């Protein structure tokens, strides 16, 4: 009697058929014979060349390393701990870190959550995903676009999105009914002192983040505190922001030259539940 293959967590990014692990090889394949090999670091690249807009989309290796050094210095740890506490309280079984980068928040979740869960991370930047997989071999990391998530429909019961772009329809598709979405966005005063170097008039962000269609807000937390990064860390922080492209060499030098710079951090954590059927 033919035994049906178990449902896979992954979908083929080319034809959307279910991807199955080949037990005798470190690879996945679909019924249409599209093959994807596991990298030596343990991640799976599900971003076919025809879906890339550049040779290596996402952050390059230098940007990734600068961001990792800034995050691992602990500047965003109070926010990361708050994220982990929210997740731990809801006890998810399958969690997706959307736009996971080099896995800083995934590792914080693993360190601070008591309840066991299967952690997944996805990012478009291959260098970042490779670094994440190397540091957290028990999690499942893939290279893919957030606009075309190669995950089975309704596979996750929790999605985390920290400063990452997303496709609302895809978020809704991969979450189970009553699945949870935790979004971290900049608060009104986030990086105020850094922005003053760049903009003639600094404007506050909105106090509340926008909840995607098909979701209902459950809770909002605001976390604000001050940090004092050194000159190199300030530039690494700048590179993590959307306004980095406005900072020319003169602006970057001015940011470096200040003897001491106290910078406000301001985060809005929004927990919402999937309501659409």
Secondary structure, 3 states (H helix, E strand, C coil): CCCCCCCCCEECCCCCCECEEECCCCEEECCCCCEEEECCCCCEECCCHHHCCCCCCCCCHHHHHHHHHHHHCCCCHHHHHHHHHHHHHHCCCEEEEECCCCCHHHHHHHHHCCCCCEEEEEECCHHHHHHHHHHCCCCEEEECCCCCCCECCCCEEEEEEECCCCCHHHHHHHEEEEEEEEEEEECCCCCHHHHCCCCCCCCCCCCCCCCCCCEEEEEEEEEEEEECCCHHHHHHHHHCCHHHHHCCHHHHHHHHHCCCCCEEEEEEEEEEEECCC
